[in-house]
Amino acid sequence: MKECKLATGEPKLVVESLGVVIGGGRPVVIAGPCSVEDPEMIRRVASFLAEEVRDELGVRNLILRGGAWKPRTHPYSFQGHGLKALEWLKQAGEEVGIPVATEVMDPRDVEQAAELADFLWVGARNMQNTPLLRELGRSGKPVLLKRHFGAKIGEWLCAAEYILAEGNERVALIERGTRGFNEYARFSLDLTVIPVIKKVSRLPLVVDVSHPAGERSLVPPLAYGSLAAGADGIMIEIHPNPDKALSDAKQQLPLEDFKVLASGLKEAGLL
């Protein structure tokens, strides 16, 4: 990690866009469907977040997430609607005044994605896609970098260094679980990484609580644990009708279940 000096040490960095701050002391909640399936669905999620989470519960450090390009294990699975989906996401966010985040997979898509999304994230599969990381660094947009499920902490921080080295300090990390020996969950969530990153890195850290769970009943405990351990926020997948979702159906929370979770986290002083 010594050679990755931009990602380690002091001073601590914060990532901000449109009034949402990651690493500023108030945890962020990045919530939305795995995939932006159609404009009506993403508008419904956006309205729910604005009216029932932000306005009713008072959870204001919010980002609406949604996948436009979907990397899938199987080549014939739903791959997302691409740029069209990102346009739907942007419109939904603008209608309710919530910034939006999406995953970028290809360096050739960065310019258009940066024009439409407020936050861009790098999925686990692309953590070491160095041409993509450099292009994101040059974009100047806030970048959320997921940890590959087989990556050591030092490798993760050095991946972040590629973005930072291009002059972009608007970088946050996302822990999303590693390969382990727990066959009852999709991945093993590494909660130890939270205090370690706080100690050695300058970058804020968000925890994706949906992907390590793999099924929705495990999501709430992971959310409580991550925020209690000091994470700067959580990323969570929610859907109006998750059983009919086109991707990651089992791990997405119904909207009302997410509202119960958010209310409990707020009552516990974690949001």
C-alpha positions in Angstrom: 0.0 0.0 0.0 3.0 2.3 0.4 3.2 3.1 -3.3 -0.5 4.0 -3.4 0.0 7.2 -1.4 -3.0 9.1 -2.8 -5.5 6.6 -1.4 -3.9 6.4 2.1 -3.0 8.7 4.9 -4.4 12.1 5.5 -6.3 14.4 5.0 -9.6 12.4 4.8 -11.6 13.1 1.7 -15.4 13.6 1.2 -17.4 13.1 -1.9 -20.2 15.6 -2.6 -22.7 16.2 -5.4 -25.9 18.2 -5.4 -26.0 18.5 -1.6 -25.4 14.8 -0.9 -22.1 14.1 1.0 -20.3 10.8 1.5 -17.9 10.9 4.3 -19.2 14.0 6.0 -20.5 12.4 9.2 -24.1 11.7 8.1 -24.4 8.3 6.5 -25.6 8.2 2.9 -28.3 5.8 1.6 -27.9 4.7 -2.0 -31.1 2.9 -2.9 -32.9 1.8 -6.0 -33.5 -1.2 -8.2 -30.8 -3.5 -9.5 -31.8 -2.6 -13.1 -33.8 0.3 -14.5 -36.4 -1.8 -16.2 -38.8 0.8 -17.5 -39.5 4.5 -16.9 -42.7 3.9 -14.9 -40.9 1.6 -12.4 -38.0 4.0 -11.8 -40.3 6.9 -11.3 -42.3 4.9 -8.8 -39.1 4.2 -6.8 -37.9 7.8 -7.0 -41.3 9.1 -5.8 -41.3 6.6 -2.9 -37.8 7.7 -1.8 -38.7 11.3 -2.0 -42.1 11.1 -0.3 -41.8 8.3 2.2 -38.1 8.2 3.0 -36.9 11.7 2.6 -39.9 13.8 3.5 -41.7 11.4 5.9 -38.8 9.8 7.7 -36.3 12.6 7.3 -33.6 10.6 5.7 -32.2 13.3 3.4 -28.7 12.1 2.4 -30.1 10.0 -0.4 -29.0 8.8 -3.8 -31.2 7.0 -6.3 -29.3 4.1 -7.8 -30.2 2.0 -10.9 -28.3 -0.1 -13.4 -28.3 0.8 -17.0 -25.6 -1.5 -18.2 -25.8 -4.8 -16.4 -22.8 -7.2 -16.2 -24.2 -10.7 -15.8 -22.6 -14.1 -15.3 -24.7 -15.6 -18.0 -24.4 -14.0 -21.5 -28.1 -14.5 -22.3 -29.4 -12.9 -19.1 -31.0 -9.4 -19.1 -28.1 -7.0 -19.8 -30.0 -3.7 -19.1 -31.4 -1.1 -21.5 -28.2 1.0 -21.7 -28.2 4.7 -22.4 -32.0 4.7 -22.6 -32.3 3.4 -19.0 -29.8 6.1 -17.8 -32.0 8.8 -19.4 -35.0 7.3 -17.5 -33.0 7.3 -14.3 -31.9 10.9 -14.7 -35.4 12.1 -15.4 -36.8 10.3 -12.4 -34.2 11.8 -10.1 -34.7 15.3 -11.4 -38.5 15.1 -10.9 -38.1 14.5 -7.2 -34.8 16.3 -6.6 -32.6 13.3 -5.7 -29.2 12.7 -7.4 -28.7 9.5 -9.3 -25.9 6.9 -9.5 -25.3 4.2 -12.1 -22.6 1.6 -12.9 -20.2 2.1 -15.9 -18.5 -0.8 -17.5 -16.9 0.5 -20.6 -14.5 3.4 -21.0 -16.4 4.4 -24.1 -19.6 5.0 -22.1 -18.0 7.3 -19.5 -18.5 10.6 -21.3 -22.3 10.1 -21.8 -22.7 8.5 -18.3 -21.0 11.5 -16.7 -23.4 13.9 -18.5 -26.5 12.1 -17.1 -25.6 10.6 -13.7 -24.4 12.5 -10.6 -22.4 9.5 -9.2 -20.7 6.7 -11.2 -19.8 3.4 -9.7 -17.4 0.7 -10.8 -18.7 -2.9 -10.3 -16.6 -5.6 -8.6 -15.8 -7.3 -11.9 -14.2 -4.0 -13.2 -12.2 -3.1 -10.1 -9.0 -3.6 -12.0 -10.2 -2.4 -15.4 -7.5 0.2 -15.6 -8.6 2.0 -18.8 -12.0 2.4 -17.2 -10.5 3.7 -14.0 -8.3 6.3 -15.8 -11.2 7.5 -17.9 -13.4 7.9 -14.8 -10.6 9.8 -13.2 -10.4 12.2 -16.1 -14.2 12.7 -16.0 -14.0 14.5 -12.7 -17.4 12.9 -11.6 -17.8 11.3 -8.2 -16.7 7.7 -8.5 -17.7 4.8 -6.2 -15.3 1.9 -6.5 -16.5 -1.6 -5.5 -14.1 -4.1 -4.1 -13.6 -7.2 -6.2 -14.7 -10.4 -4.4 -11.2 -11.8 -4.5 -9.2 -8.6 -3.9 -7.0 -7.7 -0.9 -7.4 -4.3 0.7 -4.1 -3.1 -0.8 -5.2 -4.1 -4.3 -8.5 -2.3 -3.8 -6.7 0.9 -2.7 -4.3 0.7 -5.6 -7.3 0.5 -8.0 -8.6 3.7 -6.4 -5.2 5.2 -7.0 -5.7 5.0 -10.8 -8.7 7.3 -10.4 -7.0 9.6 -7.9 -3.8 9.8 -10.1 -5.9 11.5 -12.8 -6.6 14.4 -10.5 -10.1 13.2 -9.4 -10.3 13.2 -5.6 -14.1 12.6 -5.6 -13.7 8.9 -4.9 -15.4 6.6 -2.3 -15.0 2.8 -1.8 -17.8 0.2 -1.7 -17.4 -3.0 0.2 -19.7 -5.7 -1.3 -18.4 -9.0 0.1 -15.7 -11.5 -0.7 -15.7 -15.2 -1.6 -15.9 -17.3 1.6 -17.2 -20.5 3.1 -20.7 -19.4 3.9 -22.9 -21.3 1.5 -26.1 -19.7 2.9 -25.2 -16.2 1.6 -24.1 -15.0 -1.8 -20.8 -13.6 -0.4 -19.1 -13.0 2.9 -19.5 -9.4 4.1 -16.1 -8.3 5.5 -17.1 -5.9 8.3 -13.5 -5.8 9.5 -12.7 -3.8 6.4 -14.7 -0.8 7.8 -12.3 0.1 10.7 -9.3 -0.9 8.6 -10.2 1.5 5.8 -11.0 4.2 8.4 -7.5 3.7 9.8 -5.4 3.4 6.6 -7.3 5.2 3.8 -8.3 8.7 3.0 -11.4 7.6 1.2 -15.0 7.3 2.6 -16.5 3.8 2.6 -20.0 2.6 1.8 -21.2 -1.0 2.2 -23.4 -2.7 -0.4 -25.6 -4.8 1.9 -27.6 -6.5 -0.9 -24.9 -8.4 -2.9 -23.3 -10.2 0.1 -26.8 -11.2 1.3 -28.1 -12.7 -1.9 -31.5 -13.0 -0.4 -33.6 -10.3 1.2 -34.1 -11.6 4.7 -30.3 -11.2 5.3 -30.2 -7.5 4.2 -31.5 -5.7 7.3 -29.0 -7.3 9.7 -26.1 -6.4 7.3 -27.4 -2.8 7.1 -27.5 -2.5 10.9 -24.1 -4.1 11.3 -22.4 -2.0 8.6 -23.6 1.3 10.0 -22.9 0.3 13.6 -19.3 -0.5 12.6 -18.9 3.0 11.2 -19.5 2.8 7.5 -20.2 6.1 5.8 -23.4 4.7 4.3 -25.1 1.7 2.7 -26.0 0.8 -0.9 -29.2 -1.3 -1.0 -31.4 -2.7 -3.8 -35.2 -2.1 -3.6 -37.9 -2.8 -6.1 -41.7 -2.3 -6.3 -42.2 -6.0 -7.1 -38.9 -7.8 -6.5 -40.2 -11.2 -7.3 -40.7 -10.1 -10.9 -37.5 -8.2 -11.2 -35.4 -8.8 -14.3 -32.2 -9.2 -12.3 -31.2 -10.0 -8.7 -34.8 -10.7 -7.7 -34.1 -12.6 -4.5 -32.0 -9.9 -2.8 -34.1 -6.8 -3.5 -36.3 -5.4 -0.8 -40.0 -4.5 -1.4 -40.4 -0.7 -1.0 -42.4 -1.1 2.3 -39.8 -3.4 3.8 -37.1 -0.8 3.0 -39.2 1.9 4.7 -39.4 -0.3 7.8 -35.7 -0.8 7.7 -34.9 2.9 7.2 -37.2 3.8 10.0 -35.5 1.4 12.4 -32.0 2.6 11.4 -33.1 6.1 12.1 -34.6 5.3 15.4 -31.4 3.5 16.4 -29.4 6.6 15.6 -27.6 5.0 12.7 -29.0 7.4 10.0 
